[in-house]
Amino acid sequence: MLKRREAWFEGQLDQDPEKLVFIDETWATANMPRRHGRCRRGERLRVGVPHGHWKTTTFVGALTLRGFIAPWVLDGAINRTAFETYVSKVLVPELKAGDVVVFRILNEIYIIIDFIV
């Protein structure tokens, strides 16, 4: 394993960090409030939380040495169609020739794609 790791590392020397573009996504939903809290013994903890509309908002963006590019907010969870829309309509116009796009999709798919713009 150590030899394979060293071989991989040696192969990265010619990789230009200026060309790397990392895509990441995160989400938030209204049903994320804590279910437990603390208060004085014998007192009831009362706090308002959203109820009845568990909407999800997804944020996708790309991080480069040039800065943060191609931010996109989606009302709902991301799926293949939404991701393909993000790549074609938001990300690709921001890429430069020779950029290497690296992204990870949590649905058990790990992909590295080279975009030649």
C-alpha positions as CSV (number, residue, x, y, z in Angstrom):
1,M,0.0,0.0,0.0
2,L,2.8,2.4,0.9
3,K,4.4,1.9,-2.6
4,R,1.2,2.5,-4.3
5,R,0.6,5.7,-2.3
6,E,4.1,6.9,-3.1
7,A,3.7,6.1,-6.8
8,W,0.4,8.1,-6.8
9,F,2.1,11.0,-5.0
10,E,5.0,11.1,-7.5
11,G,2.5,11.1,-10.4
12,Q,0.9,14.3,-9.0
13,L,4.0,16.4,-9.4
14,D,3.0,17.5,-12.9
15,Q,-0.6,18.3,-11.8
16,D,-1.2,22.0,-11.9
17,P,-3.1,23.0,-8.7
18,E,-4.4,26.1,-10.6
19,K,-6.4,23.7,-12.9
20,L,-8.1,21.7,-10.1
21,V,-11.8,22.5,-9.5
22,F,-13.5,20.7,-6.6
23,I,-17.3,20.5,-6.6
24,D,-19.1,20.0,-3.3
25,E,-22.7,20.1,-2.2
26,T,-24.4,20.6,1.1
27,W,-28.0,20.8,2.2
28,A,-30.3,22.0,5.0
29,T,-33.8,21.1,5.9
30,A,-36.4,22.5,8.2
31,N,-36.6,19.3,10.2
32,M,-33.1,19.6,11.6
33,P,-33.8,21.2,15.0
34,R,-32.6,19.5,18.1
35,R,-35.0,17.1,19.6
36,H,-33.6,17.5,23.1
37,G,-32.4,20.6,25.1
38,R,-31.4,21.6,28.6
39,C,-33.2,23.7,31.2
40,R,-33.3,24.0,35.0
41,R,-34.5,20.9,36.8
42,G,-38.2,20.8,37.2
43,E,-38.8,23.4,34.4
44,R,-40.1,22.6,31.0
45,L,-38.0,23.6,28.0
46,R,-40.1,25.6,25.4
47,V,-38.7,26.6,22.1
48,G,-40.3,27.3,18.7
49,V,-39.3,25.2,15.7
50,P,-40.6,25.0,12.2
51,H,-43.4,22.4,11.8
52,G,-45.2,20.8,9.0
53,H,-43.1,21.9,6.0
54,W,-39.9,19.9,5.8
55,K,-38.4,21.5,2.8
56,T,-34.8,20.8,1.7
57,T,-32.5,23.4,0.2
58,T,-29.3,22.2,-1.6
59,F,-26.3,24.4,-2.2
60,V,-23.7,23.3,-4.9
61,G,-20.5,25.1,-5.7
62,A,-16.9,24.7,-6.9
63,L,-13.7,25.6,-5.1
64,T,-10.5,26.6,-7.0
65,L,-7.3,28.4,-6.2
66,R,-9.0,31.3,-8.2
67,G,-11.7,31.3,-5.6
68,F,-15.2,30.0,-5.2
69,I,-17.0,29.7,-8.6
70,A,-20.3,28.5,-9.9
71,P,-22.5,28.7,-6.8
72,W,-26.0,27.3,-7.2
73,V,-29.0,26.9,-4.8
74,L,-31.6,24.3,-5.5
75,D,-35.0,24.1,-3.8
76,G,-35.2,20.4,-3.0
77,A,-32.7,17.6,-2.9
78,I,-30.2,17.1,-5.7
79,N,-30.6,14.3,-8.1
80,R,-29.0,13.3,-11.4
81,T,-31.1,15.6,-13.5
82,A,-30.4,18.6,-11.2
83,F,-26.7,17.8,-11.1
84,E,-26.4,17.5,-14.9
85,T,-28.2,20.9,-15.2
86,Y,-25.8,22.4,-12.7
87,V,-22.8,21.1,-14.6
88,S,-24.0,22.2,-18.1
89,K,-25.6,25.5,-17.2
90,V,-23.7,26.8,-14.2
91,L,-20.3,25.1,-14.0
92,V,-19.1,24.7,-17.6
93,P,-19.4,28.4,-18.5
94,E,-17.1,29.2,-15.5
95,L,-14.4,26.6,-16.5
96,K,-11.2,27.4,-18.3
97,A,-9.4,25.3,-20.8
98,G,-7.6,22.3,-19.2
99,D,-9.5,22.5,-15.8
100,V,-9.8,19.2,-14.0
101,V,-13.1,18.8,-12.2
102,V,-13.2,16.6,-9.2
103,F,-16.5,15.8,-7.5
104,R,-18.0,13.2,-5.2
105,I,-21.6,12.2,-5.2
106,L,-22.7,10.5,-2.0
107,N,-24.9,8.0,-3.7
108,E,-22.0,5.5,-3.8
109,I,-20.6,7.0,-7.0
110,Y,-17.1,8.5,-7.1
111,I,-16.1,10.1,-10.4
112,I,-13.3,12.3,-11.7
113,I,-14.0,14.0,-15.0
114,D,-11.7,16.1,-17.2
115,F,-13.5,19.0,-18.9
116,I,-11.8,20.4,-21.9
117,V,-13.5,23.7,-22.6
